[in-house]
Amino acid sequence: MNSQFSNIYLVGPMGAGKTTVGRLLARELEKQFYDSDREIETRTGVDIPTIFEYEGEEGFRRREAEVLHDLVALEDIVLATGGGIILREENRRLLRDHGFVVYLYCPVAKQVERTARDTHRPLLQTADPKKRLTELLAVRAPLYESIADYTINTGECASRQAVKKIIQAYRNS
């Protein structure tokens, strides 16, 4: 296997299961698991909604880029990224150049179902979350696709099934 692919990076929209699949994947492959949003919260000492409130989305994206830069320097990790991490070209380049990128695609209807009770998602604090998720996916899907080594629809399979398929694709890369 190409050493360039010792890391696995999970990208995709909120509600796609990046954290759940990432934890299972890391356990199965005996790799260290990281979640970029949790890493940001640990480093700042505040939650994501607070960062958005005081620094706006741009401040959050700057912090996200700094954390990603540090995390891609690690080896043998599984990283669950935030849904918007692919918005910056530099982030897409880092992901593409430092690991095996898996796009966890998830239909909007399933995202709505999975995020309905989650109050920690600043971009969904709107009157019409479904419309917002549709708009986000329209912009972000081509970016996820542009860097993905493998794509899986997590709206159609259970987390453990997704992990098995990802491992197979990873080992065949």
C-alpha positions in Angstrom: 0.0 0.0 0.0 1.2 3.5 -0.8 2.4 5.2 2.4 0.7 8.4 1.2 -2.5 6.7 2.2 -1.8 5.8 5.9 -4.4 8.4 6.8 -8.1 8.3 6.0 -10.1 11.5 5.8 -13.9 11.5 5.9 -15.6 14.4 4.2 -19.3 15.0 3.6 -22.3 17.0 4.8 -23.5 17.3 8.3 -25.5 14.3 9.3 -23.7 12.0 6.9 -22.2 10.0 9.8 -18.5 11.1 9.6 -17.9 10.9 13.4 -19.8 7.6 13.9 -18.2 5.9 10.9 -14.9 7.4 11.7 -14.8 6.0 15.2 -15.7 2.6 14.0 -13.2 2.7 11.1 -10.4 3.8 13.4 -11.2 1.0 15.8 -11.3 -1.6 13.1 -8.0 -0.4 11.5 -6.3 0.3 14.8 -5.7 3.9 13.9 -6.1 7.0 16.1 -9.4 8.8 15.6 -9.7 12.6 15.3 -12.7 14.9 14.8 -11.7 18.3 13.4 -14.6 20.1 15.1 -13.8 18.5 18.5 -10.1 19.4 18.0 -11.1 23.0 17.5 -13.3 23.0 20.6 -10.5 21.5 22.7 -7.9 24.1 21.5 -10.2 27.1 22.0 -12.0 25.9 25.1 -15.4 26.8 23.6 -17.9 25.1 21.4 -18.4 25.7 17.7 -21.6 27.8 18.1 -19.7 30.2 20.4 -16.9 30.5 17.8 -19.5 31.3 15.1 -21.2 33.8 17.5 -18.0 35.8 18.3 -15.9 35.3 15.1 -18.4 34.4 12.5 -18.1 31.7 9.9 -14.8 33.2 8.6 -13.2 33.1 12.0 -14.3 29.5 12.4 -13.0 28.5 8.9 -9.6 30.1 9.8 -9.4 28.0 12.9 -10.5 24.9 11.0 -7.7 25.4 8.4 -5.1 25.7 11.2 -6.3 22.5 12.9 -6.3 20.6 9.6 -2.8 21.7 8.8 -1.7 20.1 12.1 -3.7 17.0 11.8 -2.6 16.0 8.2 1.0 16.0 9.6 0.0 13.0 11.8 0.3 9.4 10.6 -2.1 6.4 10.8 -5.2 8.5 11.7 -8.8 8.5 10.7 -10.1 12.1 10.6 -13.8 13.1 10.5 -13.9 16.6 9.1 -16.4 19.4 9.4 -18.9 19.6 6.5 -17.5 22.9 5.2 -13.8 22.1 5.5 -13.7 21.7 1.7 -14.7 25.3 1.0 -11.0 26.4 1.1 -8.8 25.3 -1.8 -5.9 24.9 0.6 -7.9 22.5 2.7 -8.9 20.4 -0.3 -5.2 20.3 -1.4 -4.1 19.2 2.1 -6.7 16.4 2.2 -6.0 15.2 -1.3 -2.2 15.2 -0.9 -2.0 13.6 2.5 -4.4 10.7 2.6 -7.2 8.5 1.3 -10.3 10.8 1.1 -13.8 9.2 1.6 -16.9 11.2 0.7 -19.8 10.2 2.8 -22.7 11.2 0.6 -26.0 11.5 2.3 -29.3 12.6 0.8 -30.8 15.8 2.2 -33.9 14.0 3.6 -31.7 11.8 5.7 -29.6 14.7 6.8 -32.7 16.5 8.0 -33.8 13.4 9.9 -30.4 13.0 11.6 -29.8 16.7 12.5 -33.4 17.6 13.5 -32.7 17.8 17.2 -29.1 19.0 17.1 -28.8 22.5 18.4 -25.0 22.6 18.0 -25.0 23.3 14.2 -24.9 27.0 13.7 -25.6 26.8 10.0 -28.9 25.0 10.7 -30.3 27.7 13.1 -32.7 28.8 10.5 -36.5 28.6 9.9 -36.0 26.1 7.0 -33.2 23.6 7.8 -34.1 21.5 4.8 -33.7 24.4 2.4 -30.4 25.3 4.0 -29.1 21.7 3.7 -30.1 21.6 0.1 -28.3 24.9 -0.6 -25.2 23.7 1.2 -25.1 20.4 -0.6 -25.5 22.1 -4.0 -22.3 24.1 -3.4 -20.3 21.5 -1.5 -21.1 18.2 -3.3 -18.9 19.1 -6.4 -16.0 20.0 -4.0 -16.4 16.7 -2.0 -16.5 14.8 -5.3 -13.4 16.6 -6.6 -11.1 15.2 -3.9 -12.8 11.9 -3.1 -10.9 8.6 -3.6 -14.0 6.7 -2.7 -17.7 7.7 -2.3 -20.3 5.9 -0.3 -24.0 6.7 0.3 -24.4 6.6 4.1 -28.1 7.3 3.7 -28.5 3.8 2.3 -26.4 1.7 4.6 -25.7 1.1 8.3 -22.5 2.5 9.8 -20.8 -0.9 10.2 -21.7 -1.8 6.5 -20.2 1.5 5.4 -17.0 0.8 7.4 -16.6 -2.6 5.7 -17.0 -1.0 2.2 -14.5 1.8 3.1 -11.9 -0.7 4.4 -12.2 -2.7 1.2 -11.8 0.4 -1.0 -8.9 1.6 1.2 -7.0 -1.7 1.0 -7.6 -1.8 -2.8 -6.2 1.7 -3.3 
